[in-house]
């Protein structure tokens, strides 16, 4: 999996437990509810590329026990809401171009649930925080709504990529009407 690009991929709920990856890019990927427990993400020494989650959807993702060396979380979306949350996502028609899909070439509306808050490595000084600043000596700090280091400089809403909305208030974004309907139950 080294130097793999998952940019923009839909990987909600995928289990990366104990994965050892170098130089992997998850830019803009939907990793809602994914598990990176005990995973190691680091630079690929053969090409010097760091792993990164730039602009990724990491709501409910478990990163707290992961070893993230030099990993960028710049503009990633996180939610520390106790009990998790629900989201509506409007995936582009690019996700509907595989054989036998019932609605080829059309946007897809999905409803994603995550039952736990995002966990993060609060003291990791080698990462780039979601607010696009390098972590300080004590990392990005506590995983709380009052800590803006964990808040993306981008916003969730009609103009996010993909367009998205929360069912309940999230850590940094209020609840909003469903960004899309009807939900594609075959997704």
C-alpha angles and dihedrals in degrees: 000000000000115000091006118153115220091168109160093358123149103236102150112163096003115154114230093164111160092356115156110209135165127200094355116158123211095172110164091352121149103236097158109161094002119150122227094166111160090353120144118218117181147143118299101237093202093065103011095239119148123216115251149186099196110170091350123152102242101164109149092001117146109230098139096100095035122111103231109181113187091341120158120224091172110158093353117151118237134173123201094183110143110244093021126250145242127253138195115215128187107210118201124247087260087082092057102063103097128108118282096006108155095226108032117190095012130114115259125222113208133181114213126190126197117187100198137045121259112271119211139182096256097185100043107124095186099067133086110239122232090255085066096250124122114258113257128232088286096043123244091319134228119357097241136123091247091061106084092189086084094049118097117231086227124075132233111234144077092330099045119104103269101020107245145169136192123234091212131026110284127205095271103009130058123230115269138184114282109288089217142012149228100039113231101237093190093063 
